[in-house]
């Protein structure tokens, strides 16, 4: 049992070391801003960097999922949900990094909220009866709160961008004068 844990820990450490080395070599190659590049060359290197990042995300997911294989029952299910959630969040963040926009940032927040909700629901499956019902209601309430916070932040940013530099007239009362 301990040998398996050490093996898994070693595999994860190697995966992180490899991804760090990949990130370092990508940064070194990408820092040649003073050299002129053609549009096709920039696209090809960007695509290679994106592919390398996608491969790293996939490798991290596989390593996290392999860690789950040593577990049993609900603990294994929770571990797998966490691994899948991290993968979805990482992919959304990669997309937001490639195409920065409010929409993609919102997708990152949504992926995080969904991942937390999926894990929370899976943790509730280990419980029974009223305790399970209460756990599921709590998970749903937190998920709904996270979605409401996202909508509130989105509305605030829309108001901020729409109302920049303009003034509004003071609101008058709807009551008739006596």
Steps between C-alpha positions, in 0.01 A plus 500: 500500500776745598695403189200590282465838670869574456477394136202725440666790680812452289295492179324822596828666592647399165194633319533836676874510433442423133230763473722757673782419259256526210373835625856626544605393151182648352568830676860501379396434142214750512713787635656586164284808454781699337520260204250561223275205426257435222130464577515130413799448733322672788189290446698177486695572818184616678329178395795295625492680834125447528538131411775463760278665761208271408732200530610620843139535611424150373809358675402671826149354470634149434740526797221619730270225375774240553526620860129422536547136392646414840179619670169323540128570501388862542852630572600382153194664342574829679863486391399441138251790509773726639741393226241553226403838647861617508541393138190694389611810691851478352358470148271799556793702637711405199223614267464826694876551479498447124188708437465750786144620524234548765311202358800268538568631850137423584549147363796455735284605796221269383742208468625562854146517638395184316810313617436597862135402469580160344750421776262614773219284359732201483604551862132501596457154348697352791231620740154360568154626580446852630873567515531427126199721420644786704839458332344510154295809586813672631693410184217630282475821703875565464480429126205737461684766702808467277284536188324803647837658584611447140182663367539790742860555395402480133220753547736728691761488223229567238377801697854622544580476129164640390494782753856623473502874458123547501278638768143407578216722605387472859216259552167660575234355718209316337257639759268776383530838669224586754 
